[in-house]
Amino acid sequence: MANTYTQIHIHGIFAVQNRISLIDKSWREELYKYITGIVQNHGHKILQIGGMPDHIHILFGMRPVESLSNLMQALKGESSEWINKSRLVMGHFSWQEGYGAFSYSKSQLNGVIQYIINQSEHHKKRDMVAEYIDILKKFDVEYNEKYVFKPIA
C-alpha cells in the first residue's frame, strides 16, 4: 500500500502441547529454518529464533499485510505438520493452544535478541512458566493462570 510506513517488532512465544520436551537438538535447527521460511513466505522478517525443548521464541519484523493471529496460526499449523510428516517425534506432535506476543521498539531489539540466544542460561534459573508470567507482568497483561502454558497435571 502506497505511503504506508511501519516498524513493528514482535516477540512471539509458544509451547509444545503439555510442555513436553519434544524439540530435539538433532532437528531443532531445521525446525528454526522451516519456521523462518514460513515467516518470510508471509512477507515478514525473522530477527531471531530460539528456544528450549518445550517452547519457541521468535522475534520478527511484522509487515501490516495480515493479522498476528493468522500468522501465528500458520506458524504453528505448518510447522507441526512438517514435524509430523517428517516423523521427527513418536506419536503426534502439536503446539499448545495459544501464544504470547509482545511488541518492542527498535532500541530494545538487541536485548530481546540476547534474551532469545541465551535461553538455556535463563532456564537454569527459572522454568518457562515463571519466565512467561514475568513477561506477562512486565507488559501488564491480565491473564488467567488456568490458561498459562502448563504441563500435564
Buried (B, 14 or more C-beta within 10 A) or exposed (E): EEEEEEEEBBBBBBBBBBBBEBBEEEBBEEBBEBBBBBBEEBEBEBBBBBBBBBBBBBBBBBBEEEEBEEBBEBBBEBBBEBBBEEEBBEEEBBBBEEBBBBEBEEEEBEEBBEBBEEBEEBBEEEBBBEBBBEBBEEEEEEEEEEEBBBBEE
